[in-house]
Amino acid sequence: MRKSILAISLLAGIAAAASAQAQSIGGRYEVHGTNFDGSPYSGTATITRSSNSTCRIRWSTGSTSEGFCMLANKSFAAAYKMGNAVGLVVYELQPDGTLEGVWTIADKSGAGTETLTPMH
């Protein structure tokens, strides 16, 4: 019985931490990334929560792209549209709130990298 109560308490604590973590996603981020050919780019991104499980993201990196996103544990994913192209980026949430990711564009070979660092 004590083990069950301890396990339930532990799971509740993890769920609360995940919920708090999900709520901490949002705001303005500094963007640093590499294109498919390895050339660098930079700019800003803004993440805005749109529901209890989703958000909107907008990148300004010389051109503008927009998408929707979600956080699941330490994985943060966004689907986006840039012109006529659609893409996907998958980030890993770091303990300091930085998002480190890899992105691609539908039907194209290759991948780029991207880091979003919270702007304080």
GICORDA-V718977 format. One line per field, one symbol per residue. ss: DSSP state (2 for helix, 1 for strand, 0 for the rest). phi: phi as a letter, one per 40 degrees, with the letter a starting at -180 (. if undefined). psi: psi as a letter, one per 30 degrees, with the letter a starting at -180 (. if undefined). A space follows every 50 residues. Layout:
# GICORDA-V718977
ss=???
phi=???
psi=???
This chain:
# GICORDA-V718977
ss=02222222222222222222222200111111110000011111111110 00001111110001111111110011111111001111111110000011 11111000000111111100
phi=.ccccccccccccccccccccccccihbbcbbabcdcgccaaibbbbbcb acbbabbbbbbgbbbbabaabbfbcbbababbgccbaabbbbccdcgcbb abbabdgbchabbabbbdcb
psi=eeeeeeeeeeeeeeeeeeeeeeffklakkkkklklegfklllblkkkkkf affllkkkkjhelkllalllkjcgkkkkklkjbfkklkkklkklfgfkkk lkllkkgkkllllkkkkkk.
